[in-house]
Amino acid sequence: METKSTDELCHEIKAATDIEDYLKTNQNNMLTHTLPQHLTLLLARKGLSRAQVVRGSLLDRAYVYQIFSGEKTPSRDKLIALAFGLRLTVTETQRLLKISCNRELYARDERDALILYALGQEMTVWDANELLFSHGHTALGAPQE
């Protein structure tokens, strides 16, 4: 089944006469996974191990495992670092941020634009951090405060 855009769903909600019918019709378009479930799904889909994600994200191993188990709720930046570790596309990263109830990357925000560029160019988190630093922004995956 094809995924509908948020705009399409909003249009359908406005036109709906029965919310139950709308929800039933669009159940495949709803964000129903928890963050740990979604991360596990992405891990399998990408064919990666948690150890590979740790190396690719620059995050602490124990912290990443706690995120995957649901013991820790990561900040937006930590999730973006995980997105690099998981080798996510821009679309996959935006969905990850939505599922975690974080603000999506916004192209009008300079720091977010740099991150979007790095994701689109399939850069490593190291390269993304260099790009951020060269423009006066904080790095992803910085140590916990």
C-alpha positions as CSV (number, residue, x, y, z in Angstrom):
1,M,0.0,0.0,0.0
2,E,1.2,3.5,-0.9
3,T,2.1,5.9,1.9
4,K,0.1,9.1,1.8
5,S,1.6,12.5,2.4
6,T,0.7,14.5,5.5
7,D,-1.1,17.0,3.3
8,E,-3.2,14.2,1.7
9,L,-4.1,12.9,5.2
10,C,-5.0,16.4,6.4
11,H,-7.3,16.8,3.4
12,E,-9.0,13.5,4.1
13,I,-9.5,14.4,7.8
14,K,-11.2,17.7,6.7
15,A,-13.5,15.8,4.3
16,A,-14.2,12.9,6.7
17,T,-17.7,12.5,8.1
18,D,-16.7,9.6,10.4
19,I,-13.4,9.6,12.2
20,E,-13.5,5.8,12.8
21,D,-13.8,5.2,9.0
22,Y,-10.9,7.6,8.4
23,L,-8.7,5.8,11.0
24,K,-9.6,2.3,9.6
25,T,-8.9,3.4,6.1
26,N,-5.6,5.0,7.0
27,Q,-4.3,2.7,9.6
28,N,-1.2,1.9,7.5
29,N,-0.4,5.6,7.3
30,M,-0.4,6.1,11.1
31,L,2.7,6.2,13.3
32,T,2.1,3.2,15.5
33,H,5.5,2.0,16.4
34,T,7.3,3.0,19.6
35,L,10.8,4.4,19.1
36,P,12.5,1.1,20.2
37,Q,10.3,-0.9,17.8
38,H,11.0,1.4,15.0
39,L,14.7,1.3,15.6
40,T,14.7,-2.5,15.7
41,L,12.8,-2.5,12.4
42,L,15.3,-0.1,10.8
43,L,18.2,-2.2,12.0
44,A,16.7,-5.3,10.3
45,R,15.8,-3.4,7.2
46,K,19.3,-2.0,6.8
47,G,21.0,-5.3,7.7
48,L,23.1,-3.6,10.4
49,S,24.2,-4.7,13.9
50,R,23.9,-2.4,16.9
51,A,27.7,-2.4,17.1
52,Q,27.8,-0.9,13.5
53,V,25.2,1.7,14.5
54,V,27.3,2.6,17.6
55,R,30.4,3.1,15.4
56,G,28.5,5.1,12.8
57,S,26.8,7.4,15.3
58,L,29.7,8.2,17.6
59,L,27.4,7.6,20.6
60,D,28.4,5.6,23.6
61,R,27.6,1.9,23.2
62,A,25.7,1.5,26.5
63,Y,23.6,4.6,25.7
64,V,22.7,3.3,22.2
65,Y,21.7,-0.1,23.7
66,Q,19.5,1.7,26.3
67,I,17.8,3.7,23.5
68,F,17.1,0.5,21.6
69,S,15.7,-1.1,24.7
70,G,13.6,1.9,25.6
71,E,15.4,2.7,28.8
72,K,16.6,6.0,27.6
73,T,14.8,8.7,25.6
74,P,17.4,10.4,23.4
75,S,17.5,14.1,22.5
76,R,16.9,15.2,18.9
77,D,20.6,15.4,18.2
78,K,21.3,11.9,19.5
79,L,18.5,10.6,17.2
80,I,20.1,12.4,14.3
81,A,23.5,10.9,15.2
82,L,21.7,7.5,15.3
83,A,20.3,8.2,11.8
84,F,23.8,8.6,10.5
85,G,24.8,5.3,12.2
86,L,21.8,3.6,10.7
87,R,22.6,5.1,7.3
88,L,19.1,6.6,6.9
89,T,17.9,8.7,4.1
90,V,16.4,12.1,4.7
91,T,12.9,10.7,4.5
92,E,13.7,7.9,7.0
93,T,15.4,10.4,9.3
94,Q,12.3,12.7,9.2
95,R,10.1,9.7,10.1
96,L,12.4,8.7,13.0
97,L,12.1,12.2,14.3
98,K,8.3,12.2,14.0
99,I,8.0,8.8,15.8
100,S,10.1,10.1,18.6
101,C,8.0,13.3,18.9
102,N,10.9,15.5,17.9
103,R,10.9,18.4,15.5
104,E,11.7,17.4,11.9
105,L,14.8,18.8,10.2
106,Y,13.8,22.2,8.8
107,A,15.6,23.5,5.6
108,R,15.2,27.1,6.7
109,D,17.3,26.5,9.8
110,E,21.0,26.7,8.9
111,R,22.1,23.9,11.2
112,D,19.3,21.6,10.0
113,A,20.0,22.5,6.4
114,L,23.6,21.4,6.9
115,I,22.4,18.1,8.4
116,L,19.9,17.6,5.6
117,Y,22.7,18.2,3.1
118,A,25.0,15.7,4.9
119,L,22.2,13.0,5.0
120,G,21.4,13.6,1.3
121,Q,25.1,13.3,0.4
122,E,25.3,10.0,2.5
123,M,28.1,11.5,4.6
124,T,29.4,9.9,7.7
125,V,28.6,11.5,11.1
126,W,32.3,12.5,11.2
127,D,31.9,14.4,7.9
128,A,28.6,15.9,9.0
129,N,30.2,17.1,12.2
130,E,33.1,18.7,10.3
131,L,30.5,20.5,8.1
132,L,28.6,21.7,11.2
133,F,31.8,22.8,12.9
134,S,33.0,24.7,9.9
135,H,29.8,26.7,10.0
136,G,30.0,27.5,13.7
137,H,27.5,24.9,14.9
138,T,27.7,22.2,17.5
139,A,28.5,18.6,16.6
140,L,26.1,15.7,16.6
141,G,26.8,12.9,19.1
142,A,28.6,15.2,21.5
143,P,29.1,13.7,25.0
144,Q,26.2,13.6,27.3
145,E,25.7,16.6,29.6
